[in-house]
Amino acid sequence: MCGIVGYVGEKQAADFLVDGLTKLEYRGYDSAGIAVFDGEKIDIEKTVGRLSALKEKIKEHTPQGVIGIGHTRWATHGRPSDVNAHPHTDCSGKFAIVHNGIIENFMSLKEELIEKGHKFVSETDTEVVAHLIEDVYEGDFVKAVNAVLDRIEGSYSLVFMCQDYPDTLICTKKDNPLVIGLGEGENFIASDIPAIIAYTRRTYIMNDGEIAVVKKDSIWVTDRKGNPITKKVFEVNWNAEAAEKGGYEHFMLKEIFEQPKAVRDTISPRLKKDNTAVVLDELKWTKEYVEAFNKVYIIACGTAYHAGLVGKYYIEKLARIPVEIDIASEFRYRDPIIDEHTLTIVISQSGETSDTLAALKESKRLGAKTLAVTNVVGSSIAREADQVMYTWAGPEIAVASTKAYTTQLVTMFMLAMYMSGLKGTIAPERAHDLLTQLRHLPDQVGRTLEDVEPIKTFAKNYAYNNDVFYIGRSLDYYVALEGALKLKEISYIHAEAYAAGELKHGTLALIESGVPVIALATQKSVYEKTLSNIKEVKARDAVIIGIAAADDTELEKYVDHVIKVPTTDELLIPLLTVVPLQLLAYYAAITRGCDVDKPRNLAKSVTVE
Ligand code: AGP
Protein backbone atom coordinates (compact mmCIF):
# COMPACT_ATOMS: atom_id res chain seq x y z
CA MET A 1 0.00 0.00 0.00
CA CYS A 2 1.83 3.05 -1.33
CA GLY A 3 0.70 6.63 -1.86
CA ILE A 4 0.73 8.05 -5.39
CA VAL A 5 -0.01 11.57 -6.66
CA GLY A 6 -0.12 13.48 -9.95
CA TYR A 7 -0.50 17.14 -10.94
CA VAL A 8 -1.07 19.01 -14.19
CA GLY A 9 -1.79 22.70 -14.12
CA GLU A 10 -0.13 26.12 -14.15
CA LYS A 11 1.65 26.06 -10.78
CA GLN A 12 4.93 24.33 -9.92
CA ALA A 13 3.94 20.64 -9.74
CA ALA A 14 6.57 19.82 -7.07
CA ASP A 15 4.70 21.87 -4.44
CA PHE A 16 1.50 19.82 -4.70
CA LEU A 17 3.37 16.53 -5.21
CA VAL A 18 5.38 16.86 -1.98
CA ASP A 19 2.46 18.21 0.03
CA GLY A 20 0.13 15.51 -1.29
CA LEU A 21 2.65 12.78 -0.42
CA THR A 22 2.98 14.19 3.09
CA LYS A 23 -0.74 13.59 3.56
CA LEU A 24 -0.39 10.03 2.25
CA GLU A 25 2.60 8.97 4.36
CA TYR A 26 0.38 6.69 6.51
CA ARG A 27 0.15 4.53 3.35
CA GLY A 28 3.90 3.88 3.23
CA TYR A 29 7.00 5.68 4.36
CA ASP A 30 10.15 3.73 3.42
CA SER A 31 11.13 5.77 0.34
CA ALA A 32 9.71 8.55 -1.86
CA GLY A 33 10.20 10.38 -5.12
CA ILE A 34 8.80 12.81 -7.67
CA ALA A 35 9.14 13.22 -11.44
CA VAL A 36 8.45 16.58 -13.12
CA PHE A 37 8.58 17.38 -16.82
CA ASP A 38 10.51 20.61 -17.34
CA GLY A 39 9.53 20.94 -20.98
CA GLU A 40 12.62 19.12 -22.19
CA LYS A 41 13.08 16.04 -20.04
CA ILE A 42 11.52 14.22 -17.13
CA ASP A 43 13.43 15.27 -14.01
CA ILE A 44 13.36 12.67 -11.22
CA GLU A 45 14.34 13.06 -7.57
CA LYS A 46 13.88 10.07 -5.27
CA THR A 47 15.40 8.75 -2.06
CA VAL A 48 15.15 6.00 0.55
CA GLY A 49 13.62 6.95 3.92
CA ARG A 50 10.73 9.15 5.06
CA LEU A 51 9.38 12.02 3.00
CA SER A 52 11.48 14.40 5.08
CA ALA A 53 14.54 12.89 3.36
CA LEU A 54 13.11 13.75 -0.06
CA LYS A 55 12.22 17.27 1.09
CA GLU A 56 15.82 17.65 2.27
CA LYS A 57 17.13 16.34 -1.06
CA ILE A 58 15.10 18.64 -3.30
CA LYS A 59 15.96 21.70 -1.20
CA GLU A 60 19.11 21.99 -3.35
CA HIS A 61 17.39 21.17 -6.60
CA THR A 62 13.58 21.28 -6.86
CA PRO A 63 12.43 19.83 -10.20
CA GLN A 64 10.73 22.60 -12.19
CA GLY A 65 7.61 22.18 -14.31
CA VAL A 66 3.80 22.26 -14.21
CA ILE A 67 3.20 18.53 -14.68
CA GLY A 68 4.44 15.72 -12.47
CA ILE A 69 3.89 12.54 -10.51
CA GLY A 70 5.00 11.40 -7.06
CA HIS A 71 5.13 8.37 -4.79
CA THR A 72 5.64 7.38 -1.15
CA ARG A 73 6.48 3.72 -0.84
CA TRP A 74 5.46 0.68 1.18
CA ALA A 75 7.85 -1.89 -0.20
CA THR A 76 6.49 -5.24 -1.36
CA HIS A 77 9.07 -6.27 -3.97
CA GLY A 78 12.62 -5.02 -3.45
CA ARG A 79 13.86 -3.61 -0.16
CA PRO A 80 13.67 0.13 0.53
CA SER A 81 16.49 1.84 -1.42
CA ASP A 82 17.09 4.83 -3.71
CA VAL A 83 16.98 2.66 -6.82
CA ASN A 84 13.80 0.80 -5.79
CA ALA A 85 12.03 4.06 -4.95
CA HIS A 86 9.46 5.35 -7.43
CA PRO A 87 8.99 6.95 -9.98
CA HIS A 88 10.41 4.35 -12.34
CA THR A 89 11.42 5.01 -15.96
CA ASP A 90 12.16 3.02 -19.10
CA CYS A 91 15.53 2.69 -20.85
CA SER A 92 15.05 5.99 -22.80
CA GLY A 93 13.67 8.05 -19.93
CA LYS A 94 10.67 8.95 -22.13
CA PHE A 95 8.21 7.45 -19.66
CA ALA A 96 7.88 7.79 -15.90
CA ILE A 97 5.35 5.91 -13.81
CA VAL A 98 4.22 5.58 -10.21
CA HIS A 99 2.36 2.51 -8.95
CA ASN A 100 0.49 1.29 -5.91
CA GLY A 101 -0.22 -2.45 -5.79
CA ILE A 102 1.44 -5.67 -6.88
CA ILE A 103 2.16 -6.78 -10.48
CA GLU A 104 1.77 -10.51 -9.89
CA ASN A 105 3.24 -11.67 -13.25
CA PHE A 106 6.18 -9.23 -13.16
CA MET A 107 8.83 -11.96 -13.14
CA SER A 108 7.77 -13.53 -16.46
CA LEU A 109 7.31 -10.09 -18.09
CA LYS A 110 10.74 -8.99 -16.85
CA GLU A 111 12.44 -12.08 -18.30
CA GLU A 112 10.71 -11.44 -21.64
CA LEU A 113 11.75 -7.75 -21.72
CA ILE A 114 15.36 -8.52 -20.74
CA GLU A 115 15.38 -10.99 -23.67
CA LYS A 116 14.44 -8.00 -25.84
CA GLY A 117 17.37 -5.98 -24.48
CA HIS A 118 15.68 -3.85 -21.83
CA LYS A 119 18.01 -2.87 -18.95
CA PHE A 120 16.43 -3.07 -15.51
CA VAL A 121 17.93 -1.08 -12.61
CA SER A 122 15.67 -2.03 -9.69
CA GLU A 123 14.30 -5.15 -7.90
CA THR A 124 10.74 -3.87 -8.08
CA ASP A 125 7.73 -5.38 -9.81
CA THR A 126 6.74 -1.88 -10.92
CA GLU A 127 9.73 -1.14 -13.19
CA VAL A 128 8.34 -3.78 -15.57
CA VAL A 129 5.48 -1.40 -16.41
CA ALA A 130 7.88 1.37 -17.50
CA HIS A 131 9.77 -0.95 -19.85
CA LEU A 132 6.55 -2.57 -21.08
CA ILE A 133 5.06 0.78 -22.21
CA GLU A 134 8.39 1.62 -23.87
CA ASP A 135 8.17 -1.76 -25.64
CA VAL A 136 4.61 -1.32 -26.97
CA TYR A 137 4.68 2.46 -27.65
CA GLU A 138 4.19 3.55 -31.27
CA GLY A 139 3.38 7.22 -30.65
CA ASP A 140 -0.17 6.84 -29.26
CA PHE A 141 0.01 7.32 -25.46
CA VAL A 142 -3.51 6.02 -24.65
CA LYS A 143 -3.11 3.01 -26.95
CA ALA A 144 0.21 2.16 -25.31
CA VAL A 145 -1.30 2.33 -21.81
CA ASN A 146 -4.09 -0.01 -22.89
CA ALA A 147 -1.57 -2.45 -24.36
CA VAL A 148 0.29 -2.47 -21.05
CA LEU A 149 -2.94 -3.18 -19.15
CA ASP A 150 -3.58 -6.14 -21.48
CA ARG A 151 -0.33 -7.71 -20.25
CA ILE A 152 -0.09 -7.01 -16.52
CA GLU A 153 -1.89 -9.07 -13.81
CA GLY A 154 -2.49 -8.15 -10.17
CA SER A 155 -3.65 -5.05 -8.35
CA TYR A 156 -2.69 -1.55 -9.30
CA SER A 157 -3.34 2.14 -9.38
CA LEU A 158 -0.97 3.70 -11.91
CA VAL A 159 -0.09 7.15 -13.22
CA PHE A 160 1.83 7.43 -16.50
CA MET A 161 3.82 10.42 -17.79
CA CYS A 162 5.33 10.66 -21.30
CA GLN A 163 7.74 13.21 -22.73
CA ASP A 164 5.84 13.24 -26.04
CA TYR A 165 2.71 14.42 -24.19
CA PRO A 166 3.95 17.34 -22.00
CA ASP A 167 0.40 18.34 -20.96
CA THR A 168 -1.06 14.91 -20.21
CA LEU A 169 -1.09 12.35 -17.42
CA ILE A 170 -2.88 9.03 -17.81
CA CYS A 171 -4.08 7.14 -14.73
CA THR A 172 -5.99 3.91 -14.17
CA LYS A 173 -6.76 1.42 -11.42
CA LYS A 174 -7.68 -2.17 -10.52
CA ASP A 175 -8.38 -3.23 -6.90
CA ASN A 176 -6.54 -0.20 -5.50
CA PRO A 177 -7.98 3.23 -4.77
CA LEU A 178 -7.52 6.24 -7.09
CA VAL A 179 -9.20 9.64 -7.03
CA ILE A 180 -8.98 12.68 -9.29
CA GLY A 181 -9.35 16.15 -7.79
CA LEU A 182 -11.07 18.70 -10.01
CA GLY A 183 -9.40 22.13 -9.90
CA GLU A 184 -9.66 25.44 -11.80
CA GLY A 185 -6.97 25.32 -14.55
CA GLU A 186 -5.35 22.39 -12.73
CA ASN A 187 -6.22 18.80 -11.84
CA PHE A 188 -4.91 16.47 -9.16
CA ILE A 189 -4.51 12.67 -9.00
CA ALA A 190 -4.04 10.73 -5.77
CA SER A 191 -4.36 7.31 -4.13
CA ASP A 192 -6.60 8.84 -1.52
CA ILE A 193 -8.52 11.94 -0.62
CA PRO A 194 -6.21 13.30 2.13
CA ALA A 195 -3.71 14.36 -0.57
CA ILE A 196 -6.09 16.68 -2.42
CA ILE A 197 -8.56 17.84 0.27
CA ALA A 198 -6.66 21.09 0.83
CA TYR A 199 -6.91 21.94 -2.93
CA THR A 200 -10.40 20.82 -3.91
CA ARG A 201 -13.39 18.95 -2.50
CA ARG A 202 -14.75 18.02 -5.94
CA THR A 203 -13.49 14.61 -6.98
CA TYR A 204 -13.96 11.69 -9.34
CA ILE A 205 -13.67 8.32 -7.58
CA MET A 206 -12.13 6.02 -10.21
CA ASN A 207 -13.53 2.50 -10.70
CA ASP A 208 -11.72 -0.65 -11.80
CA GLY A 209 -10.92 -0.66 -15.53
CA GLU A 210 -11.45 3.07 -16.02
CA ILE A 211 -8.72 5.09 -17.72
CA ALA A 212 -8.48 8.87 -17.30
CA VAL A 213 -6.57 11.20 -19.62
CA VAL A 214 -5.90 14.20 -17.41
CA LYS A 215 -4.90 17.65 -18.69
CA LYS A 216 -4.97 20.97 -16.77
CA ASP A 217 -8.39 21.90 -18.11
CA SER A 218 -9.94 18.56 -19.08
CA ILE A 219 -10.39 15.00 -17.79
CA TRP A 220 -11.45 12.35 -20.32
CA VAL A 221 -12.54 9.06 -18.74
CA THR A 222 -13.18 5.90 -20.75
CA ASP A 223 -13.47 2.17 -20.15
CA ARG A 224 -10.81 -0.21 -21.48
CA LYS A 225 -12.55 -0.30 -24.86
CA GLY A 226 -12.38 3.50 -25.18
CA ASN A 227 -16.07 4.08 -24.53
CA PRO A 228 -16.48 7.47 -22.79
CA ILE A 229 -17.70 7.39 -19.16
CA THR A 230 -19.49 10.32 -17.54
CA LYS A 231 -18.18 10.49 -13.99
CA LYS A 232 -20.32 11.73 -11.09
CA VAL A 233 -18.60 14.37 -8.94
CA PHE A 234 -18.10 13.17 -5.35
CA GLU A 235 -18.13 16.16 -3.01
CA VAL A 236 -15.82 15.45 -0.02
CA ASN A 237 -17.07 16.75 3.34
CA TRP A 238 -14.45 15.15 5.62
CA ASN A 239 -11.71 16.99 7.53
CA ALA A 240 -8.10 16.09 6.72
CA GLU A 241 -7.57 13.84 9.78
CA ALA A 242 -10.74 11.87 9.07
CA ALA A 243 -9.63 11.56 5.46
CA GLU A 244 -6.36 9.86 6.50
CA LYS A 245 -8.52 7.30 8.26
CA GLY A 246 -10.60 6.94 5.12
CA GLY A 247 -13.65 8.27 6.95
CA TYR A 248 -13.23 5.77 9.78
CA GLU A 249 -13.01 7.15 13.34
CA HIS A 250 -9.83 5.22 14.11
CA PHE A 251 -7.01 3.50 12.21
CA MET A 252 -7.89 0.27 14.09
CA LEU A 253 -11.43 0.22 12.67
CA LYS A 254 -10.10 1.13 9.22
CA GLU A 255 -7.59 -1.72 9.42
CA ILE A 256 -10.27 -4.18 10.57
CA PHE A 257 -12.28 -3.26 7.47
CA GLU A 258 -9.16 -3.51 5.26
CA GLN A 259 -8.84 -7.23 6.08
CA PRO A 260 -10.69 -8.59 3.02
CA LYS A 261 -8.26 -6.75 0.74
CA ALA A 262 -5.19 -7.50 2.87
CA VAL A 263 -6.03 -11.22 2.92
CA ARG A 264 -6.74 -11.21 -0.83
CA ASP A 265 -3.44 -9.41 -1.59
CA THR A 266 -1.57 -11.96 0.55
CA ILE A 267 -3.25 -15.00 -1.03
CA SER A 268 -3.78 -14.31 -4.72
CA PRO A 269 -0.15 -13.99 -5.99
CA ARG A 270 0.64 -17.34 -4.32
CA LEU A 271 -2.38 -19.47 -5.28
CA LYS A 272 -2.40 -21.37 -8.59
CA LYS A 273 -5.32 -20.24 -10.77
CA ASP A 274 -6.84 -23.74 -10.66
CA ASN A 275 -6.59 -23.91 -6.84
CA THR A 276 -4.51 -27.07 -7.02
CA ALA A 277 -1.41 -25.76 -5.29
CA VAL A 278 0.31 -22.94 -3.43
CA VAL A 279 3.30 -21.48 -5.31
CA LEU A 280 5.93 -19.76 -3.17
CA ASP A 281 8.44 -18.26 -5.63
CA GLU A 282 10.11 -16.49 -2.71
CA LEU A 283 11.12 -19.89 -1.21
CA LYS A 284 11.71 -22.29 -4.13
CA TRP A 285 11.87 -25.28 -1.70
CA THR A 286 12.19 -28.91 -2.84
CA LYS A 287 10.76 -32.12 -1.37
CA GLU A 288 14.27 -33.01 -0.15
CA TYR A 289 14.75 -29.61 1.51
CA VAL A 290 11.46 -29.92 3.45
CA GLU A 291 11.99 -33.56 4.36
CA ALA A 292 15.39 -32.69 5.86
CA PHE A 293 13.58 -30.90 8.70
CA ASN A 294 12.78 -33.03 11.75
CA LYS A 295 11.46 -30.02 13.70
CA VAL A 296 9.94 -26.64 13.09
CA TYR A 297 10.31 -23.89 15.71
CA ILE A 298 7.89 -20.94 15.67
CA ILE A 299 8.93 -17.88 17.69
CA ALA A 300 7.08 -14.57 18.11
CA CYS A 301 5.52 -12.11 20.55
CA GLY A 302 1.98 -10.93 21.35
CA THR A 303 -0.48 -11.19 18.51
CA ALA A 304 2.15 -12.67 16.22
CA TYR A 305 2.64 -15.46 18.80
CA HIS A 306 -1.09 -16.16 18.67
CA ALA A 307 -0.83 -16.44 14.87
CA GLY A 308 2.09 -18.81 15.46
CA LEU A 309 -0.09 -21.12 17.56
CA VAL A 310 -2.47 -21.48 14.61
CA GLY A 311 0.55 -21.92 12.30
CA LYS A 312 1.85 -24.76 14.49
CA TYR A 313 -1.52 -26.50 14.15
CA TYR A 314 -1.47 -26.05 10.35
CA ILE A 315 2.08 -27.40 9.84
CA GLU A 316 1.57 -30.41 12.12
CA LYS A 317 -1.87 -31.18 10.63
CA LEU A 318 -1.03 -30.68 6.96
CA ALA A 319 2.74 -31.21 6.60
CA ARG A 320 3.12 -33.71 9.49
CA ILE A 321 6.28 -32.11 10.91
CA PRO A 322 6.53 -31.66 14.72
CA VAL A 323 6.39 -27.98 15.71
CA GLU A 324 7.53 -26.30 18.91
CA ILE A 325 6.38 -22.76 19.59
CA ASP A 326 7.80 -20.22 22.00
CA ILE A 327 7.43 -16.66 23.15
CA ALA A 328 10.62 -14.94 21.96
CA SER A 329 11.54 -13.47 25.34
CA GLU A 330 11.44 -16.97 26.85
CA PHE A 331 13.08 -18.78 23.92
CA ARG A 332 16.32 -16.82 23.89
CA TYR A 333 17.22 -17.78 27.48
CA ARG A 334 16.22 -21.42 27.68
CA ASP A 335 18.99 -23.10 25.71
CA PRO A 336 16.65 -24.54 23.06
CA ILE A 337 17.40 -27.83 21.26
CA ILE A 338 18.09 -26.71 17.72
CA ASP A 339 20.35 -27.95 14.93
CA GLU A 340 20.69 -27.91 11.15
CA HIS A 341 17.55 -30.08 10.84
CA THR A 342 15.46 -27.37 12.49
CA LEU A 343 13.46 -24.79 10.58
CA THR A 344 12.94 -21.70 12.71
CA ILE A 345 10.01 -19.48 11.66
CA VAL A 346 9.81 -16.05 13.28
CA ILE A 347 6.61 -14.03 12.90
CA SER A 348 6.61 -10.25 13.31
CA GLN A 349 4.37 -7.52 11.84
CA SER A 350 6.93 -4.75 12.30
CA GLY A 351 10.00 -6.90 11.70
CA GLU A 352 11.71 -4.90 14.44
CA THR A 353 10.61 -6.54 17.72
CA SER A 354 13.89 -6.97 19.54
CA ASP A 355 13.06 -10.21 21.40
CA THR A 356 12.04 -11.85 18.14
CA LEU A 357 15.10 -10.52 16.32
CA ALA A 358 17.38 -11.83 19.06
CA ALA A 359 15.65 -15.22 18.99
CA LEU A 360 16.20 -15.35 15.25
CA LYS A 361 19.93 -14.60 15.67
CA GLU A 362 20.18 -17.27 18.38
CA SER A 363 18.50 -19.83 16.11
CA LYS A 364 20.95 -19.04 13.31
CA ARG A 365 23.85 -19.34 15.76
CA LEU A 366 22.60 -22.83 16.69
CA GLY A 367 22.49 -23.86 13.01
CA ALA A 368 18.79 -23.64 12.16
CA LYS A 369 17.45 -22.66 8.73
CA THR A 370 15.44 -19.50 9.28
CA LEU A 371 12.29 -18.08 7.70
CA ALA A 372 10.71 -14.75 8.64
CA VAL A 373 7.00 -14.00 8.19
CA THR A 374 6.80 -10.21 8.34
CA ASN A 375 4.84 -7.26 7.03
CA VAL A 376 7.71 -4.83 6.54
CA VAL A 377 10.05 -5.25 3.58
CA GLY A 378 13.62 -4.44 4.49
CA SER A 379 12.99 -4.63 8.23
CA SER A 380 15.75 -5.95 10.54
CA ILE A 381 14.11 -9.35 10.85
CA ALA A 382 13.55 -9.58 7.08
CA ARG A 383 17.22 -8.81 6.48
CA GLU A 384 18.46 -11.21 9.20
CA ALA A 385 16.46 -14.27 8.17
CA ASP A 386 17.64 -16.70 5.45
CA GLN A 387 14.28 -16.37 3.68
CA VAL A 388 11.19 -14.17 4.04
CA MET A 389 7.47 -14.54 3.35
CA TYR A 390 5.75 -11.16 3.38
CA THR A 391 2.24 -10.57 4.61
CA TRP A 392 0.88 -7.94 2.25
CA ALA A 393 -1.36 -6.19 4.75
CA GLY A 394 0.03 -2.71 4.02
CA PRO A 395 1.04 -0.35 6.82
CA GLU A 396 -0.60 -1.14 10.15
CA ILE A 397 -0.79 2.11 12.12
CA ALA A 398 -2.98 1.20 15.11
CA VAL A 399 -1.04 -0.37 17.99
CA ALA A 400 -3.57 -3.20 18.26
CA SER A 401 -2.71 -5.59 15.45
CA THR A 402 -5.66 -6.78 13.35
CA LYS A 403 -5.08 -7.14 9.59
CA ALA A 404 -1.48 -8.25 10.22
CA TYR A 405 -2.86 -11.15 12.31
CA THR A 406 -5.27 -12.39 9.65
CA THR A 407 -2.61 -12.11 6.92
CA GLN A 408 -0.19 -14.01 9.19
CA LEU A 409 -2.78 -16.79 9.49
CA VAL A 410 -3.22 -17.16 5.72
CA THR A 411 0.55 -16.99 5.21
CA MET A 412 1.10 -19.81 7.72
CA PHE A 413 -1.72 -21.79 6.10
CA MET A 414 -0.20 -21.38 2.64
CA LEU A 415 3.24 -22.33 3.99
CA ALA A 416 1.78 -25.51 5.50
CA MET A 417 -0.06 -26.33 2.27
CA TYR A 418 3.16 -25.67 0.29
CA MET A 419 5.17 -28.03 2.54
CA SER A 420 2.43 -30.68 2.41
CA GLY A 421 2.32 -30.30 -1.39
CA LEU A 422 6.06 -31.00 -1.59
CA LYS A 423 5.84 -33.91 0.85
CA GLY A 424 2.56 -35.29 -0.55
CA THR A 425 1.04 -35.53 2.92
CA ILE A 426 -2.53 -34.66 1.91
CA ALA A 427 -4.68 -36.00 -0.95
CA PRO A 428 -4.91 -33.75 -4.05
CA GLU A 429 -8.74 -33.59 -3.76
CA ARG A 430 -8.47 -32.41 -0.15
CA ALA A 431 -5.82 -29.87 -1.16
CA HIS A 432 -8.00 -28.59 -4.01
CA ASP A 433 -11.00 -28.34 -1.70
CA LEU A 434 -9.03 -26.42 0.94
CA LEU A 435 -7.45 -24.06 -1.58
CA THR A 436 -10.82 -23.40 -3.21
CA GLN A 437 -12.19 -22.42 0.18
CA LEU A 438 -9.09 -20.28 0.74
CA ARG A 439 -9.87 -18.38 -2.48
CA HIS A 440 -13.34 -17.54 -1.12
CA LEU A 441 -12.02 -16.40 2.25
CA PRO A 442 -11.46 -12.68 1.49
CA ASP A 443 -15.12 -12.28 0.49
CA GLN A 444 -16.21 -14.22 3.58
CA VAL A 445 -14.13 -11.90 5.79
CA GLY A 446 -16.02 -9.08 4.06
CA ARG A 447 -19.37 -10.70 4.89
CA THR A 448 -18.32 -11.05 8.53
CA LEU A 449 -17.98 -7.25 8.60
CA GLU A 450 -21.41 -6.55 7.13
CA ASP A 451 -23.47 -6.40 10.34
CA VAL A 452 -21.60 -4.92 13.33
CA GLU A 453 -24.68 -3.64 15.20
CA PRO A 454 -25.21 -6.75 17.44
CA ILE A 455 -21.49 -6.69 18.34
CA LYS A 456 -21.71 -2.97 19.16
CA THR A 457 -24.64 -3.73 21.50
CA PHE A 458 -22.80 -6.55 23.30
CA ALA A 459 -19.75 -4.33 23.67
CA LYS A 460 -21.82 -1.54 25.16
CA ASN A 461 -23.55 -3.97 27.55
CA TYR A 462 -20.36 -5.49 28.91
CA ALA A 463 -17.88 -2.62 28.56
CA TYR A 464 -17.97 -1.93 32.29
CA ASN A 465 -17.46 -5.48 33.50
CA ASN A 466 -14.19 -5.95 35.34
CA ASP A 467 -13.59 -9.45 34.02
CA VAL A 468 -14.37 -11.10 30.71
CA PHE A 469 -13.50 -14.69 29.82
CA TYR A 470 -12.93 -16.32 26.45
CA ILE A 471 -13.10 -20.10 25.98
CA GLY A 472 -12.58 -22.51 23.12
CA ARG A 473 -10.91 -25.76 22.16
CA SER A 474 -8.20 -26.37 19.58
CA LEU A 475 -8.06 -23.56 16.98
CA ASP A 476 -10.91 -21.81 18.78
CA TYR A 477 -8.73 -21.58 21.90
CA TYR A 478 -5.92 -19.90 19.96
CA VAL A 479 -8.38 -17.35 18.52
CA ALA A 480 -9.82 -16.84 22.02
CA LEU A 481 -6.31 -15.89 23.22
CA GLU A 482 -6.14 -13.24 20.48
CA GLY A 483 -9.64 -11.96 21.30
CA ALA A 484 -8.72 -11.58 24.97
CA LEU A 485 -5.49 -9.74 24.11
CA LYS A 486 -7.37 -7.29 21.89
CA LEU A 487 -9.85 -6.49 24.68
CA LYS A 488 -7.07 -6.12 27.27
CA GLU A 489 -4.78 -3.91 25.25
CA ILE A 490 -7.31 -1.32 24.06
CA SER A 491 -10.16 -1.32 26.64
CA TYR A 492 -8.05 -2.17 29.70
CA ILE A 493 -10.68 -4.74 30.82
CA HIS A 494 -9.15 -7.79 32.56
CA ALA A 495 -9.77 -10.53 30.02
CA GLU A 496 -8.52 -14.12 30.03
CA ALA A 497 -8.77 -16.91 27.50
CA TYR A 498 -8.83 -20.55 28.52
CA ALA A 499 -8.76 -23.88 26.80
CA ALA A 500 -12.38 -24.85 27.48
CA GLY A 501 -11.44 -28.29 28.79
CA GLU A 502 -9.10 -26.70 31.34
CA LEU A 503 -11.81 -24.69 33.17
CA LYS A 504 -12.78 -27.42 35.61
CA HIS A 505 -9.16 -27.64 36.76
CA GLY A 506 -9.39 -24.32 38.57
CA THR A 507 -10.54 -21.32 36.54
CA LEU A 508 -14.18 -22.31 36.79
CA ALA A 509 -13.98 -20.89 40.31
CA LEU A 510 -13.85 -17.41 38.75
CA ILE A 511 -17.16 -17.86 36.94
CA GLU A 512 -20.03 -16.19 38.82
CA SER A 513 -23.45 -14.82 37.96
CA GLY A 514 -23.44 -12.27 35.16
CA VAL A 515 -19.79 -12.63 34.19
CA PRO A 516 -19.47 -12.42 30.38
CA VAL A 517 -17.97 -15.47 28.67
CA ILE A 518 -17.22 -15.46 24.94
CA ALA A 519 -17.34 -19.07 23.78
CA LEU A 520 -16.03 -20.10 20.35
CA ALA A 521 -17.46 -23.38 19.01
CA THR A 522 -16.44 -23.96 15.40
CA GLN A 523 -14.15 -27.02 15.58
CA LYS A 524 -16.27 -30.06 14.63
CA SER A 525 -13.78 -32.58 16.05
CA VAL A 526 -14.26 -31.15 19.58
CA TYR A 527 -17.70 -29.58 19.20
CA GLU A 528 -19.60 -31.75 21.69
CA LYS A 529 -16.79 -31.33 24.24
CA THR A 530 -16.94 -27.55 23.81
CA LEU A 531 -20.72 -27.61 24.29
CA SER A 532 -20.35 -29.45 27.58
CA ASN A 533 -17.83 -26.85 28.79
CA ILE A 534 -20.28 -24.12 27.81
CA LYS A 535 -22.93 -25.86 29.90
CA GLU A 536 -20.45 -25.84 32.84
CA VAL A 537 -20.14 -22.03 32.79
CA LYS A 538 -23.83 -21.57 32.06
CA ALA A 539 -24.56 -23.60 35.18
CA ARG A 540 -22.67 -20.89 37.10
CA ASP A 541 -24.94 -18.27 35.57
CA ALA A 542 -22.39 -16.69 33.28
CA VAL A 543 -23.69 -14.62 30.35
CA ILE A 544 -22.46 -16.39 27.23
CA ILE A 545 -21.83 -14.92 23.80
CA GLY A 546 -21.31 -17.82 21.40
CA ILE A 547 -19.30 -17.59 18.17
CA ALA A 548 -20.35 -20.19 15.60
CA ALA A 549 -20.39 -21.05 11.90
CA ALA A 550 -23.45 -19.98 9.92
CA ASP A 551 -24.66 -23.56 9.48
CA ASP A 552 -24.63 -24.19 13.24
CA THR A 553 -28.17 -24.64 14.65
CA GLU A 554 -27.12 -26.16 18.00
CA LEU A 555 -25.09 -23.56 19.90
CA GLU A 556 -27.89 -20.98 20.20
CA LYS A 557 -29.70 -23.43 22.52
CA TYR A 558 -26.97 -23.11 25.16
CA VAL A 559 -25.85 -19.47 24.99
CA ASP A 560 -27.42 -16.05 25.63
CA HIS A 561 -26.31 -14.50 22.36
CA VAL A 562 -24.76 -16.00 19.22
CA ILE A 563 -22.63 -14.36 16.56
CA LYS A 564 -22.45 -16.30 13.31
CA VAL A 565 -19.67 -16.18 10.74
CA PRO A 566 -19.78 -17.65 7.20
CA THR A 567 -19.20 -21.41 7.09
CA THR A 568 -15.84 -22.58 5.81
CA ASP A 569 -13.38 -25.36 6.60
CA GLU A 570 -12.60 -25.53 10.33
CA LEU A 571 -8.93 -24.95 9.49
CA LEU A 572 -9.75 -21.59 7.90
CA ILE A 573 -12.55 -20.36 10.16
CA PRO A 574 -10.13 -18.63 12.63
CA LEU A 575 -9.84 -15.86 9.99
CA LEU A 576 -13.57 -15.25 10.36
CA THR A 577 -14.13 -15.82 14.09
CA VAL A 578 -11.41 -13.34 15.06
CA VAL A 579 -13.23 -10.47 13.31
CA PRO A 580 -16.17 -10.16 15.75
CA LEU A 581 -13.64 -10.40 18.60
CA GLN A 582 -11.64 -7.50 17.13
CA LEU A 583 -14.87 -5.48 16.82
CA LEU A 584 -16.01 -6.40 20.33
CA ALA A 585 -12.73 -5.06 21.74
CA TYR A 586 -12.94 -1.93 19.57
CA TYR A 587 -16.50 -1.00 20.56
CA ALA A 588 -15.86 -1.80 24.24
CA ALA A 589 -12.85 0.54 24.15
CA ILE A 590 -14.93 3.21 22.40
CA THR A 591 -17.66 2.87 25.02
CA ARG A 592 -15.07 3.36 27.76
CA GLY A 593 -13.61 6.40 25.95
CA CYS A 594 -10.15 4.83 25.50
CA ASP A 595 -7.54 6.07 23.01
CA VAL A 596 -8.02 3.12 20.67
CA ASP A 597 -5.14 3.76 18.25
CA LYS A 598 -2.59 4.61 20.92
CA PRO A 599 -3.48 2.60 24.05
CA ARG A 600 -1.67 3.42 27.30
CA ASN A 601 1.67 1.80 28.10
CA LEU A 602 1.99 0.21 24.63
CA ALA A 603 4.00 0.83 21.46
CA LYS A 604 3.44 -0.43 17.90
CA SER A 605 6.90 -1.92 17.69
CA VAL A 606 8.73 -3.05 20.84
CA THR A 607 12.39 -2.49 20.07
CA VAL A 608 13.62 -2.92 23.62
CA GLU A 609 14.07 -6.18 25.54
C1 AGP B 1 -0.72 -6.64 19.27
O1 AGP B 1 -1.89 -5.98 19.05
C2 AGP B 1 0.34 -5.84 19.91
N1 AGP B 1 0.61 -4.68 19.19
C3 AGP B 1 1.59 -6.63 20.24
O2 AGP B 1 1.25 -7.73 21.03
C4 AGP B 1 2.37 -7.14 19.02
O3 AGP B 1 1.70 -8.18 18.42
C5 AGP B 1 3.76 -7.64 19.49
O4 AGP B 1 4.43 -6.56 20.07
C6 AGP B 1 4.56 -8.21 18.33
O5 AGP B 1 4.80 -7.21 17.40
P1 AGP B 1 5.39 -7.63 15.96
O6 AGP B 1 4.39 -8.51 15.28
O7 AGP B 1 5.61 -6.32 15.26
O8 AGP B 1 6.68 -8.34 16.21
Residues whose N, C-alpha, C, O or C-beta is under 5 A from the ligand:
A	BS01	AGP	C301 G302 T303 A304 I347 S348 Q349 S350 G351 T353 V399 A400 S401 A603 K604 V606
